[in-house]
Amino acid sequence: MSVQHTRSNYAKEIWQKDKDHFVHPWSNWHTYREEGAAMTVESSEGAYVFDTEGNKYLDGIGGLWCVNIGYGREEMVEAIADQVRKLPYFSPFTDTTNTPGAELAAKIAELAPGDLNHVFYTTGGSTAIDSAFRLVQAYFGTQGLKEKRHVIGRHEAYHGSTYIAQSIGCKEMDRNEDLFDFKTDTIHHISTPDMYRCPEGLSESQYCDQLVQEFADKVAEIGADKVAAFFAEPIMGAGGVRVAPAGYHRGIWDVCQEHNILFVADEVVTAFGRLGHWFVSKEMFDVQPDIITSAKGLTSGYIPLGAMIFSSRIYDVIAENDQYFTNGFTYSGHPVACAAGLKSIEIMEREDICGHVREVGAYFREQLGSLSDLEIVGDVRGSHFMCCVEFVANKETKALFEDVDIGSLVAREAENHKLIVRPVAHLNVLSPPLTLTKEQCDFVVSTLRASIEKVQDDLRAEGVL
Ligand SMILES: Cc1ncc(COP(=O)(O)O)c(C=O)c1O
């Protein structure tokens, strides 16, 4: 029996087990039951992953915006194994702690902007958002402001998939009210800021003013004494890498200051180097958040971990009151996850990965921009290693394709050329490992170009274009 034959049988067996038993996030069970997984990833190295058939792909999505230091880091393996040997787990509740948990919290506090000195560990990004929602309530509740419980998010934001995170986020595609209930009594939304779809006739600064005014109006409508917090990603990620007009975050932050409203920056994607900084709120958007939520790149995805990082002001106000913050998880501050976080940060510091992203990520973004000349590329946007390509049926009107799953068509073509990009409706999202070289950036851009051209040719042949 040839090796290839053995591998194929093995691949088939895994594929079958998955199809029969592994239920995936955001999967369509109707199609999955018939088609199963399109790819079974088995191993990895650097910026590459390998499937069960032995195919090697450049991972253009960094796992899922998270494998920041790249795959196959022996040092991570050692750090994780050492911690498992020493202490795989112990309760973090009430008054016991563990060494990596304490060390990592101090390190995060050192890297976070301003007085964000306190770290509440979670199991991922969604639970960090849930914890922030509860912290905001506790902060005002402890001051006797029980009415101040409303929060404002944005349409098309993505903050995770727990009940509260799904309710604060508001991706139209996911808002299926026939299947799910969303919390709407204290959660409100304002418009998606999106420079590509800036209303005709408005300059960037006029558009910014309009959006900030919309926020101020929403606060007035709910009542400033009732609005507790604003939740926002610095650049919207899963909602389509939407970039707000310059000054937007600062403008909203100013309104928050005026009305004692907390600013929660969801940096689950943007933190830990993706845009060339540990955190971007202050560095790139001139905003000092009260709370930052983080996950993903915190451990480079090697082990799940999330964190809600918040200010001394919030901590001190709540600490004044002799009450318990009754929120937390068995795996809050999991020692193995924290050891992974510490090692990932150590590697990033030693290799100056943020500096690398500021240089090579900027190159990546610039090169990707060259795809704009293609007929169906309406927009290339994002920053550094957080980018997307938006496909349109008509560049002039920005009209989308109606019956063509264009994002998937291009992604599938790219896969044929050993590049993984993430199709999200009419977009291809790119968030590669931060260690990408310029040559690898060039491979991504040229492969995408060839893939888009092939899809354009096919669409032309079918009379769609
Ligand atoms: C901005 C943002 N917030 C929160 C989350 C949820 O994180 P998790 O999937 O770890 O719960 C995500 C996940 O993609 C995200 O992009």
The ligand as a Gaussian input file, in Angstrom:
#p B3LYP/6-31G(d) Opt

LIG

0 1
 C      -13.329000      41.894000      18.324000
 C      -13.693000      40.568000      18.891000
 N      -14.212000      40.497000      20.119000
 C      -14.535000      39.327000      20.691000
 C      -14.363000      38.150000      20.027000
 C      -14.754000      36.847000      20.656000
 O      -13.644000      36.141000      21.053000
 P      -13.767000      34.566000      21.349000
 O      -14.107000      33.904000      20.075000
 O      -12.402000      34.220000      21.886000
 O      -14.812000      34.380000      22.392000
 C      -13.819000      38.160000      18.736000
 C      -13.601000      36.921000      17.991000
 O      -13.287000      36.895000      16.837000
 C      -13.485000      39.402000      18.159000
 O      -13.006000      39.469000      16.907000

